Structure formats: structure tokens, C-alpha cells
Amino acid sequence: MLSQSVEGEPEVIRSVAFSTFLCVALPHSRHHREWRERQQEEIRARDEASKAKRQETISKAERALEDFYEDYSRKKEKNIAENKCATFLSYPL
């Protein structure tokens, strides 16, 4: 089934409503099509923003882990050095 668009050209019907007993093709109005296109574009933009934010969060978490382990290693080496020094000084002369 074809319907006439505002410009006079036939437009292809894009959705079909299904019923238990019958299948009816419903034409989309120009406004409905424009709204759907805007919605799809907004969803696409939100998805891109969400992906960017997710990647930023992952990067921050990776940096935080790297900083944590660097700090841990630094403290560990410091404690090892202090313990060696303390052990050496605790021996009687």
C-alpha cells in the first residue's frame, strides 16, 4: 500500500501493525517520520557520549590502579630498606 507524501511523491510505508486476525499497513505521517529521525539521532548522540564517558572512566580507573601499585612498590621498597637497616643496627658489635 502506498500513501501520498506532502510533496506529492508516493512514500513507502515503513511499519506494519500486527493483529491476531489481520495484518494492516499503517502509513507514517511526515511529522512522525521527522520525530523518529530526531529520536534516532538523539539516541545515537547519547550512545556516543556514553561510550566516551565509559572510556574516560576506564582510563581513570587504569591510572588509579597504576598509581596505587607504584605507591605500593615504593612503600614496600622503603620498608625493606628500613628493615635491613634496623636489622643491621640491632646486631651487637
Secondary structure, DSSP 8 states (H G I E B T S, - for coil): -EEE-TTS-EEE--EEEE-SS-EEEE---HHHHHHHHHHHHHHHHHHHHHHHHHHHHHHHHHHHHHHHHHHHHHHHHHHHHHHHHHHHHHS--
